[in-house]
Amino acid sequence: MPLYMDVHTIADGVAMADVAQAHKADLQHQGRHDVSYLRYWVDESQGTIFCLVEAPSAEAAAAVHREAHGLVADQIFQVQEGS
């Protein structure tokens, strides 16, 4: 299944605890779209969030965020993992 990295920018910064709650909501909704949210990274002061997700399409990944909490990514990139 394709792998995607999405990027969110929250203008006034973001708290790690809030992102953790949003991620939990993603996990509750992801099965409906055959999506698996794997990991996330947060830069609290810059308000930037990166999410790594396996999904059949970028649209499916976005649908999970939209349904779970409404924080749709600003950008979604299809990526390949390297070592």
Secondary structure, DSSP 8 states (H G I E B T S, - for coil): --EEEEEEE-TT---HHHHHHHHHHHHHHGGGGT-EEEEEEEETTTTEEEEEEE-S-HHHHHHHHHHHTS---SEEEEE----
